[in-house]
Amino acid sequence: MTLTAPPLSTLSTTTAISLRGVSKAFGHGGNAVVALDSISLDVARGEFVCLVGASGCGKSTSLNLIAGLDRPTVGEVTVQGRTALMFQEAALFPWLTVRDNVALPMRLAGKGKAERSRRAEELLESVHLGGQGGRRPHELSGGMRQRAALARALAQDVEILLMDEPFGALDAMTRDLLHDELEQVWSSTGVTIVFVTHNVREAARLSDRIVLLTSLPGKVADEFPVTIERPRRIDSPEVMGLAAAVTDRLRAEVRRHSDEPHGD
């Protein structure tokens, strides 16, 4: 197995994330599994990018590399800005109040109690959890826990927010409300977002650009700029039309992959 990266280009000052010839293999020798193969991708500061693709296409692996939780086998990942990663599970500490969960990154950063409390309340208000700070995570609905997780991520003064199917376990109505709230947070803060989802309509609803990855090994198969005027509705004809086009491209890619010969 040979994995080689192309030479690096000069990074723009408007670029938040750059992947250059990035490949990631798990294992060694003939047993190695290549999760990502020669991906090159730039994300501009303040851009909202959604990664979509079939299961096992390397979407989560890409986020882990951007977050610095793993290193590429080949290639270069450059990130310019403080980064936080959100998962499908809110992962709040059950023994802490919601307010203390949100304030925890500030506590670890050495900020004073008064500042932590004030900022935590501001962030809870920004995600429509005002007045809920004294509750414990088990007292919140799934959507409210994800709001709290978002507030905790923002408490780190992040410039880049990586989101790995954060709304995948929620019902459609709650997910729709959180789409609105995430869009408000994004537009008001200017944070760069890379959002992984299996839901193509969700990607069309939220993003500036949809990046479609192939099945294993993950490669960039196509990109779809999203020019639909905001605010958007997930059931609007424009969003549904774009989602259908992306889905057709995804189906063609899955079909092509399944038709390729595979070794024993």
N, C-alpha and C positions, 0 to 999 in steps of 0.2 A: 504494500500500500504506500503510495507516494502522495504527499500533500505538500504543495508549494504555494507560497503567497506572492502576489504581484508586488512591485515596489510601492512604498507609501507615497501619497501625494501630499502637497501642502494643505494643512487643515485650515479651513476658513474660521475667522473669529465669530461667525454666526452659526457655527456648527456646534451642537451640544454633544452628539454621539457620532462616532465614526467607526465602522467595522471595515477592515481592509483585508480581503482574502482570508477570511476567518473560517477555519475548519476545526471541528471538535470530534475526536474519536475516543471511545471508551474501550478499554482493554488494549491488548497488544498483539502484534503479529497477525496471523490468520484469523484469530478470534475477535479482532477489533471490530467494533460497530461504529461507523461514521455517522454521527448525528447531524452534523452541519458540514457542508462541503463548499468551500470557497465563496462565502457570502461577503459581499461588499455593500454597505448601506450607510448613508448619512442621514441624520435627523437634525433638523435646524432647531435653534433655540426657540422655545415657545410653540413648537409644532406638536400636533396631536396625531400620532401614528398608531394604527392598529395592525397587528400581525395576525393573520388568519391562515388556516391550513388544516389538513386532516390530522388526526391523532398521530403522534410520533414524528411530526415534521420538524421538530427542534425549536418550537416557539419558546417553551419554558427554558430550554438550554440557552437560547439567545439572551433571555433576560438575566439568567444567572451569570453569564459572561459579562454583560453590561454592568451588573451590580457588583462585580468583582468577587462573587462567590465561587467562581471557577475560572480557570485560565484556558485560552484556546490552545489546541495542539499546534496549530499553524496560524499565522496571521497576527493582526494587531487590532486591539480594541482600545479606543481612546474616548474618554469621558471627561467632559469639561463642566464640572458643577457637582454640588452635593446631591446624593442620590438616596432615595428610599424605595423599598420594594414592598408591595402589598400582594397578599395571596388570596385565594378563594376563602380560606378561613381567616377570621379577623385576628385570631391569636392574641386576644386580650388576656391579661393576667387576672384570673378569677378572684383572687384575694384583694385586688385593688379596686377602688371605685373607678368609675368612668373618667372622672376628672384626673385622678392620680395616674391612670393609664396614659392619658394624653400628655400629662406633665412629665412622665418618666424620662423621655429623651432630654428635656431641659434640665431635669435633676442630674442626669448623668453628665451633662455639659457644664455643671457647676453653677447654674443660675439660681438666684435667691428664691426663697419660698413665695414672697409676694409677687415677684415677676412671673414665676411659674403659674401661680393661681390665676393671675390676671390674664395671661396669654392663653391658658387652657380654656378659660371661660369664653374668650373671644373666638377661639377655634371651634368650640362646641356650638356657639351661636352660628358660625359660618356654615356648619353642616346640619343646621336645624335640630340641634340637641340641647338648646338652651334650657336650663332648669333640670337637666338629667344627670348632671355631673356627680351627684351623690349616690347614684344607683350602682349596683354591681352588674357585671356583664351578663349574668344569667337572668337578670330582670329585663333585659332588652330583647327586642325582636332581632331576627337575622339582619334585616336592613339597618336597624339602629346600631348594631355591632359593627357593621361595615362603615357606617358614618363615623363611629368613634375611631376605627382603625385609620380612616382617612385623616381625621383630625390629628391623630398621633403622628402620622407620617409628615404632615405639614408642620408639626411642632419642631421638626428637625431643621427648619428653614431650608427645605430642599429646593433645588432648582430643577431636578429631574425626578419624575415619579414613574416607577415601573410597576405595572399592574398585571398580575397573572390571573386572569378570569375572576376578578373580584366579585362579580355579580352572578356568577354561574349557578349558584345554589339558591338563588332567590326567585320568588314568584314574579310573573310578568309585570304586575302593577307596581310592586316595590322596585323592580329593576328599572322601570320607566321613570319613576320619581328620582331614583339615584342618578340616572343619566342626566336629568335636568340639573341636579345639584352638583355633579362632577363638572359639567360644562360651565356652571357659574363659577366654581372654584378655579377652574382652568383659565377662564377669561379674566378673572379679577387678579390672579396672581402672576400670570405669564409663565407658569411652570411648563416645562417640556414633559410630555406624557408618551410613553410607549405602553400600549395596552394589548394584551394577548386575549383573544376570544375565539371560541368555536362558532359564535353567532354572527353570521355575515351581516344580518340586518343591524345588529348592535354596532358593528364596525362602521357601516354606512351612516348610522345615526350620529356617531360621536366624532369621527376622525376627519383630519385634513387629508390623510392619505392612507390607503389600504395597501399593505404589502402581503402578497400571497406567496407562501412557502410551499415547496414541493413536499411529497412524502419522502420518507427516509431514503437517502440522506437529504437533509433540508438544504434547499437552494432557493434563491429568489426566482420565482417563476414569472411574476408579473407585478406591476404596481398600478394602482387606480387612484388618481387624484380625485378628491371629493370637493366639488365646487358648489354643492347645494347650499343655498343661503341658510344661515342660522337665524333664529332657533329652528330646529327640525323636529319632526314627529316621526317616530319609528314606523308608523303605519301610513306615512305620506306616500303618494305615488312616486315621487322622486327617489326617496330612500328605498322603497321596495323595488323600483326599476334598477337602481344601481346594485342592490343586493342580488337581484336575479342574474345580472351580468357577471358579478363576481362568482356566484354559485355555479354558473355554467362553466366558467373558466376552471374552477376548482374541480368540478366533476370530470372535465376533460383531462386534467392533470392526474387525478386519481385513476381514471381509466387507463391512461397511458402508462402509469406506473404498474398497474396490475397486469398489463399486457406484456411488460418487459420480461425477458427470460431471467430467471434467478438460478444461481448455482445451488448445488446440493448441500 
